[in-house]
Amino acid sequence: MATITITKSDAYSIASLMHLTDKDTDPLSAVVLRTFRNNTTAMATNRYTLGKIRVDSTGEDSAKDYGLTVAACKFIMANTKPKRGEYGDPVTIELDTDQNKVTISAGGVTYSDTYPAKLMELDKLDNLVEEWQPLEAAIPVRLSTKLLEQLTKLCDGFVKSDSWILEIGANTYNANKPGPVRATITERFTVLIQPRLDR
């Protein structure tokens, strides 16, 4: 058992990653988190888009990675909306990684949920973000409106900013094709998107 505390604005941003999950596939149906040394890293992917946010937290380290289902994320978002610009008390997450259970306290309300036993491998996903390299030559790409809508929903969750920086990445397997597009709000919130060629 571990108890982790996160500010409401950061919890809201983490919960917004639910827009990048794949509800039909268990390993991808939850936002995956890891808490270590007062930092919580959260990631979600639907195979084509990958989001990562790192926030400050207090409390114990998580014994292993844990998850927030879409239902848990909706609970957090519903109970962490700012009132007159104030977020109030932080969000508390109690973990039982042996039972795959989280108990979330936010806005004076408590919610318990069980996340999938099989989660994404955070280290492998994190390597994709950390090893991203920019593309040297300009290649036009196409991003669907659905992906742009997802970015807007994530941006709404990240209350401190209202715009993204988009950069085309290099493809380590084929230099003639673009790699993932990196979208960043801050150095702490990154999304990788697999684009289509626009030619």
Rosetta silent file (secondary structure, phi, psi, omega in degrees, C-alpha in Angstrom):
SEQUENCE: MATITITKSDAYSIASLMHLTDKDTDPLSAVVLRTFRNNTTAMATNRYTLGKIRVDSTGEDSAKDYGLTVAACKFIMANTKPKRGEYGDPVTIELDTDQNKVTISAGGVTYSDTYPAKLMELDKLDNLVEEWQPLEAAIPVRLSTKLLEQLTKLCDGFVKSDSWILEIGANTYNANKPGPVRATITERFTVLIQPRLDR
SCORE:     score description
SCORE:     0.000 S_00000001
   1 L     0.000  137.775  176.188    0.000    0.000    0.000 S_00000001
   2 E  -143.061  149.895  176.703    1.197    3.502   -0.833 S_00000001
   3 E  -120.187  128.588 -176.508   -0.430    6.923   -0.661 S_00000001
   4 E  -124.484  137.909  179.771    0.433    9.567   -3.249 S_00000001
   5 E  -119.149  132.521 -178.117   -0.663   13.207   -3.277 S_00000001
   6 E  -133.820  143.673  177.237   -0.844   15.318   -6.444 S_00000001
   7 L   -61.535  154.662 -178.218   -2.129   18.875   -6.949 S_00000001
   8 H   -63.001  -39.618 -178.757   -5.587   19.069   -8.483 S_00000001
   9 H   -65.010  -39.550  177.459   -4.366   20.838  -11.618 S_00000001
  10 H   -69.979  -38.069  177.071   -1.723   18.143  -12.228 S_00000001
  11 H   -62.622  -39.791  178.258   -4.228   15.354  -11.493 S_00000001
  12 H   -62.035  -42.287  179.248   -6.605   16.939  -14.014 S_00000001
  13 H   -64.683  -42.944  177.006   -3.827   16.961  -16.630 S_00000001
  14 H   -60.503  -45.370 -178.869   -2.989   13.305  -15.945 S_00000001
  15 H   -62.917  -29.580 -179.885   -6.664   12.358  -16.229 S_00000001
  16 H   -65.257  -17.337  176.218   -6.896   14.130  -19.606 S_00000001
  17 H   -64.861  -12.262  177.968   -4.604   11.411  -20.997 S_00000001
  18 H   -57.503  -23.568  179.723   -7.701    9.175  -21.020 S_00000001
  19 H   -70.019   -9.764  178.818   -8.359   10.651  -24.481 S_00000001
  20 H  -106.809    6.101 -179.659   -5.357    8.674  -25.752 S_00000001
  21 L   -84.778  165.383  175.386   -6.381    5.265  -24.407 S_00000001
  22 L  -116.959  100.680 -172.844   -7.843    2.367  -26.409 S_00000001
  23 L   -63.156  -17.788 -176.694  -10.866    1.165  -24.446 S_00000001
  24 L   -92.208   -3.011 -177.664  -11.052   -2.111  -26.412 S_00000001
  25 L  -127.756  116.587 -173.746   -7.530   -3.362  -25.572 S_00000001
  26 H   -52.549  -50.249 -178.335   -6.640   -4.100  -21.952 S_00000001
  27 H   -61.915  -23.224 -176.886   -2.987   -3.074  -21.937 S_00000001
  28 H  -104.908    1.889 -172.873   -3.984    0.215  -23.627 S_00000001
  29 L   -85.901    0.134 -178.770   -7.291    0.833  -21.841 S_00000001
  30 E  -134.604  154.444  169.463   -5.785    2.670  -18.862 S_00000001
  31 E   -77.030  130.156 -178.135   -3.421    5.545  -18.175 S_00000001
  32 E  -101.244  135.659 -178.374   -0.258    3.984  -16.693 S_00000001
  33 E  -127.782  154.277  172.433    1.570    5.728  -13.856 S_00000001
  34 E  -140.788  131.787  177.230    4.777    5.341  -11.913 S_00000001
  35 E  -115.111  125.486 -177.518    5.676    7.312   -8.796 S_00000001
  36 E  -151.775  126.554  177.161    9.335    7.540   -7.828 S_00000001
  37 L    50.570   52.754  176.412   11.229   10.095   -5.735 S_00000001
  38 L    61.756   26.271  171.595    8.392   12.640   -5.588 S_00000001
  39 E  -130.506  135.999  174.654    7.760   12.495   -9.340 S_00000001
  40 E  -116.499  125.198  176.533    4.803   10.834  -11.006 S_00000001
  41 E  -107.182  130.995  178.654    5.037    9.932  -14.697 S_00000001
  42 E  -124.234  138.949  179.401    1.819    9.119  -16.553 S_00000001
  43 E  -140.758  149.661  175.430    1.536    7.730  -20.087 S_00000001
  44 E  -148.114  148.939  177.169   -1.237    6.578  -22.401 S_00000001
  45 E  -150.108  152.525  173.163   -1.347    5.328  -25.981 S_00000001
  46 L  -119.493   22.622 -178.016   -3.810    4.033  -28.551 S_00000001
  47 L    88.666  -34.073 -176.495   -0.987    2.689  -30.804 S_00000001
  48 L  -104.434  -21.776 -179.141   -0.935    5.779  -33.054 S_00000001
  49 E  -133.502  137.545 -177.773   -0.648    8.511  -30.440 S_00000001
  50 E  -131.275  126.415  179.221    1.398    8.436  -27.240 S_00000001
  51 E  -117.513  143.893  178.983    1.144   10.960  -24.423 S_00000001
  52 E  -139.253  134.996  172.970    3.448   11.512  -21.458 S_00000001
  53 E  -135.732  141.933  176.125    3.250   13.905  -18.535 S_00000001
  54 E  -122.887  128.160 -178.224    5.536   14.186  -15.527 S_00000001
  55 E  -131.144  161.146  173.644    4.352   15.992  -12.383 S_00000001
  56 E   -77.280  146.413  177.223    5.566   16.574   -8.840 S_00000001
  57 L  -149.030  166.254  175.316    3.968   14.429   -6.137 S_00000001
  58 E  -126.488  159.049 -179.987    4.443   13.598   -2.489 S_00000001
  59 E   115.531 -168.462 -177.233    4.193   10.302   -0.635 S_00000001
  60 L   -76.150  158.433  171.542    5.687    6.862   -1.039 S_00000001
  61 L   -69.860  148.782  174.429    7.109    5.403   -4.235 S_00000001
  62 L   -77.558  137.749 -179.192    4.815    2.978   -6.035 S_00000001
  63 L   -62.548  -34.459  176.077    6.008   -0.623   -5.683 S_00000001
  64 L  -153.660  176.437 -179.644    5.257   -1.109   -9.391 S_00000001
  65 L   -62.725  150.125  179.374    3.406    0.666  -12.180 S_00000001
  66 E  -136.964  169.603 -173.567   -0.301    1.282  -11.644 S_00000001
  67 E  -129.428  158.095  170.291   -3.224    2.396  -13.756 S_00000001
  68 E  -122.588  119.252  177.706   -6.175    4.747  -13.943 S_00000001
  69 E   -71.680  169.846  176.836   -9.115    3.514  -16.003 S_00000001
  70 H   -59.238  -38.880  178.927  -11.187    5.916  -18.090 S_00000001
  71 H   -62.232  -42.660  178.302  -13.825    5.825  -15.319 S_00000001
  72 H   -64.843  -39.824  177.947  -11.223    6.838  -12.714 S_00000001
  73 H   -64.412  -41.387  177.426   -9.987    9.629  -14.996 S_00000001
  74 H   -62.494  -38.992  176.851  -13.531   10.907  -15.482 S_00000001
  75 H   -60.595  -47.114 -179.599  -13.981   10.926  -11.701 S_00000001
  76 H   -61.088  -46.755 -177.731  -10.795   12.983  -11.265 S_00000001
  77 H   -64.226  -37.335 -179.899  -11.786   15.465  -13.978 S_00000001
  78 H   -69.666  -28.284 -175.344  -15.279   15.875  -12.561 S_00000001
  79 H  -107.489   11.075  178.707  -13.984   16.531   -9.055 S_00000001
  80 L  -126.494   13.690  178.143  -10.974   18.723   -9.818 S_00000001
  81 L   -64.645  137.502 -179.130  -12.515   21.483  -11.922 S_00000001
  82 L   -69.341  143.964  174.896  -11.321   24.883  -10.690 S_00000001
  83 E  -112.856  115.155 -177.228  -13.756   27.106   -8.826 S_00000001
  84 L    54.243   40.159  178.294  -13.033   30.785   -9.440 S_00000001
  85 L    78.273   -2.014 -178.753   -9.522   29.853  -10.570 S_00000001
  86 E  -103.379  137.252  178.809   -8.816   27.958   -7.337 S_00000001
  87 L   -97.281  -17.423  176.913   -8.127   24.227   -7.312 S_00000001
  88 L    71.125 -151.146 -174.610   -8.321   23.703   -3.556 S_00000001
  89 L   -62.747  151.032  179.389   -7.079   20.590   -1.781 S_00000001
  90 L   -72.059  170.430  177.572   -4.836   18.110   -3.633 S_00000001
  91 E   -93.477  135.663  178.013   -5.877   14.696   -4.941 S_00000001
  92 E  -112.273  131.966  177.618   -4.871   11.641   -2.906 S_00000001
  93 E  -120.108  119.185  174.424   -4.380    8.229   -4.520 S_00000001
  94 E   -98.969  128.091 -175.650   -4.095    5.149   -2.323 S_00000001
  95 E  -108.061  139.089  166.203   -2.534    2.212   -4.148 S_00000001
  96 E  -129.550   87.182 -174.829   -2.851   -1.497   -3.641 S_00000001
  97 L   -70.072  -18.404  175.959   -0.729   -2.810   -6.524 S_00000001
  98 L   -71.179  -32.392 -179.534   -1.190   -6.417   -5.362 S_00000001
  99 L  -102.236    2.674 -176.219   -4.955   -6.111   -5.941 S_00000001
 100 L    55.137   45.355 -174.326   -4.675   -3.660   -8.902 S_00000001
 101 E  -125.017  139.109  172.348   -6.786   -1.208   -6.939 S_00000001
 102 E  -123.674  143.129  172.263   -6.721    2.576   -6.541 S_00000001
 103 E  -121.963  118.623 -173.347   -8.773    4.679   -4.129 S_00000001
 104 E  -109.971  131.175  174.738   -8.930    8.318   -5.171 S_00000001
 105 E  -115.659  120.565 -179.482   -9.983   11.201   -2.919 S_00000001
 106 E  -149.280  133.756  176.587  -10.774   14.468   -4.687 S_00000001
 107 L    60.323   30.181  179.578  -13.061   17.364   -3.839 S_00000001
 108 L    79.257    7.558 -179.190  -14.264   15.663   -0.641 S_00000001
 109 E  -120.987  145.947 -179.789  -15.422   12.579   -2.571 S_00000001
 110 E  -118.648  141.478 -179.132  -13.793    9.122   -2.667 S_00000001
 111 E  -137.856  132.451  176.870  -13.809    6.657   -5.555 S_00000001
 112 E  -112.737  143.270 -176.750  -12.356    3.127   -5.712 S_00000001
 113 E  -151.128  154.872  175.701  -11.511    1.361   -8.947 S_00000001
 114 E  -113.031  128.984  179.527   -9.681   -1.688  -10.238 S_00000001
 115 L   -98.859  162.591 -177.531   -7.329   -1.278  -13.191 S_00000001
 116 L   -58.511  143.981  179.136   -6.345   -4.039  -15.690 S_00000001
 117 L   -65.430  -33.774  178.936   -3.824   -6.595  -14.438 S_00000001
 118 L  -102.489  119.112  178.938   -1.842   -6.202  -17.665 S_00000001
 119 L  -115.862  166.150  174.928   -0.642   -2.666  -18.330 S_00000001
 120 L   -60.562  155.760  175.625    1.604   -1.136  -20.983 S_00000001
 121 L   -86.564  106.019 -174.002    5.338   -1.352  -20.321 S_00000001
 122 H   -58.667  -39.070 -177.870    6.162    2.180  -19.224 S_00000001
 123 H   -62.465  -42.687 -179.758    9.906    1.860  -19.862 S_00000001
 124 H   -65.125  -42.409  179.063    9.457    0.897  -23.514 S_00000001
 125 H   -66.789  -40.871 -179.168    7.017    3.734  -24.118 S_00000001
 126 H   -62.558  -35.760  177.969    9.220    6.216  -22.288 S_00000001
 127 H   -61.648  -35.934  178.047   12.148    5.281  -24.545 S_00000001
 128 H   -61.081  -40.823 -179.732   10.089    6.324  -27.588 S_00000001
 129 H   -72.680  -46.894 -174.631    9.643    9.794  -26.112 S_00000001
 130 H   -70.625  -28.302 -177.757   13.173   10.189  -24.775 S_00000001
 131 L   -95.510    5.052  179.673   14.900    8.937  -27.953 S_00000001
 132 L   -60.708  136.411  178.313   12.835   11.095  -30.348 S_00000001
 133 L  -127.283  142.408  178.774   15.010   13.062  -32.822 S_00000001
 134 E   -70.367  152.949  176.828   13.932   15.915  -35.128 S_00000001
 135 L   -82.180  136.869 -176.996   13.821   15.425  -38.894 S_00000001
 136 L   -80.088  -40.375 -179.021   16.476   17.413  -40.765 S_00000001
 137 L  -100.626  146.738 -179.588   14.655   17.845  -44.109 S_00000001
 138 L   -75.079  128.309  174.535   11.125   19.174  -44.439 S_00000001
 139 L  -133.057  123.304  179.093    8.535   16.554  -45.429 S_00000001
 140 L   -68.645  139.510  177.581    4.842   17.477  -45.455 S_00000001
 141 E  -130.489  163.619  179.511    2.659   15.241  -43.313 S_00000001
 142 E  -118.064  129.173  173.728   -1.051   14.990  -42.654 S_00000001
 143 L  -111.845  127.499 -177.498   -2.591   14.935  -39.174 S_00000001
 144 L   -69.019  156.014  178.432   -6.246   13.942  -39.052 S_00000001
 145 H   -63.732  -28.846  177.520   -8.786   16.233  -37.437 S_00000001
 146 H   -62.708  -42.488  177.765   -9.497   13.437  -34.951 S_00000001
 147 H   -66.195  -40.130  179.127   -5.887   13.597  -33.727 S_00000001
 148 H   -66.246  -35.214  174.994   -6.023   17.383  -33.560 S_00000001
 149 H   -63.827  -39.118  177.231   -9.242   17.146  -31.529 S_00000001
 150 H   -62.047  -42.000  178.075   -7.433   14.804  -29.114 S_00000001
 151 H   -61.462  -39.196  179.083   -4.637   17.368  -28.758 S_00000001
 152 H   -64.082  -41.545  178.363   -7.232   20.049  -28.006 S_00000001
 153 H   -63.918  -39.475  177.756   -8.779   17.888  -25.280 S_00000001
 154 H   -66.889  -39.033  179.826   -5.343   17.294  -23.762 S_00000001
 155 H   -64.760  -38.189  175.948   -4.565   20.995  -23.967 S_00000001
 156 H   -60.892  -35.392  178.906   -7.817   21.746  -22.143 S_00000001
 157 H   -71.106  -31.567 -178.931   -6.617   19.382  -19.419 S_00000001
 158 L   -91.602   90.458 -166.190   -3.263   21.139  -19.144 S_00000001
 159 L   -67.194  -13.870 -174.540   -4.625   24.346  -17.690 S_00000001
 160 L   -88.235   -1.008 -177.108   -1.423   26.381  -17.811 S_00000001
 161 L  -150.443  157.780  179.880   -1.206   26.589  -21.631 S_00000001
 162 L  -131.120   19.586  178.770   -3.430   26.801  -24.673 S_00000001
 163 L  -147.463  159.652  179.759   -1.106   25.904  -27.560 S_00000001
 164 L  -115.441  150.996  168.447    1.142   23.095  -28.844 S_00000001
 165 E  -105.158  124.358 -178.019    4.552   23.137  -30.511 S_00000001
 166 E  -109.947  131.629  178.965    4.626   20.556  -33.356 S_00000001
 167 E  -136.522  138.412  178.035    7.877   19.071  -34.735 S_00000001
 168 E   -86.572  133.400 -177.765    8.385   16.278  -37.273 S_00000001
 169 E   -96.012  162.559  177.598   10.692   13.515  -36.081 S_00000001
 170 L   -77.748  151.132  176.934   13.273   11.420  -37.882 S_00000001
 171 L  -103.966  113.334 -175.947   12.491    7.849  -38.940 S_00000001
 172 L   -71.954  -15.912 -178.205   15.298    5.542  -37.802 S_00000001
 173 L   -97.231  -28.734 -177.509   14.167    2.782  -40.190 S_00000001
 174 L  -148.035  106.410 -175.840   13.606    4.777  -43.402 S_00000001
 175 L   -66.101  -16.279  179.981   15.180    8.219  -43.894 S_00000001
 176 L   -84.792   -6.605  179.710   12.751    8.975  -46.759 S_00000001
 177 L  -121.078  150.119 -179.991    9.726    8.871  -44.491 S_00000001
 178 L   -75.701  154.564  172.625    8.938   11.001  -41.454 S_00000001
 179 L   -92.471 -160.204 -178.601    8.948    9.622  -37.956 S_00000001
 180 L   -65.110  146.494  171.430    6.510   10.587  -35.212 S_00000001
 181 E   -83.503  128.771  178.032    5.352   14.171  -34.858 S_00000001
 182 E   -98.706  124.526  175.838    6.232   15.472  -31.397 S_00000001
 183 E  -112.781  126.290 -179.733    3.707   17.830  -29.826 S_00000001
 184 E  -128.768  143.462  170.907    4.763   19.575  -26.621 S_00000001
 185 E  -100.135  -50.827  173.947    3.083   22.017  -24.271 S_00000001
 186 E  -138.729  175.360  177.988    5.938   22.134  -21.808 S_00000001
 187 L   -63.723  -14.216 -178.069    8.981   19.931  -21.272 S_00000001
 188 L   -93.807  -10.928 -176.766    6.795   17.955  -18.849 S_00000001
 189 E  -131.570  110.755 -176.497    3.955   17.144  -21.283 S_00000001
 190 E  -129.766  140.609  175.488    4.785   15.440  -24.605 S_00000001
 191 E  -127.744  132.022  172.882    2.658   13.636  -27.185 S_00000001
 192 E  -105.884  133.992 -177.685    4.025   11.560  -30.108 S_00000001
 193 E  -127.052  129.974  176.540    1.748   11.110  -33.147 S_00000001
 194 L   -84.042  112.684 -175.867    2.368    8.752  -36.063 S_00000001
 195 L   -87.278  172.610  170.078    1.528   10.853  -39.169 S_00000001
 196 E  -105.906  148.079  176.361    0.536    9.953  -42.715 S_00000001
 197 E   -68.340  140.131  179.977    2.619   11.134  -45.668 S_00000001
 198 L  -106.137   52.828  175.812    1.057   14.053  -47.527 S_00000001
 199 L  -157.730    0.000    0.000    2.297   13.172  -51.007 S_00000001
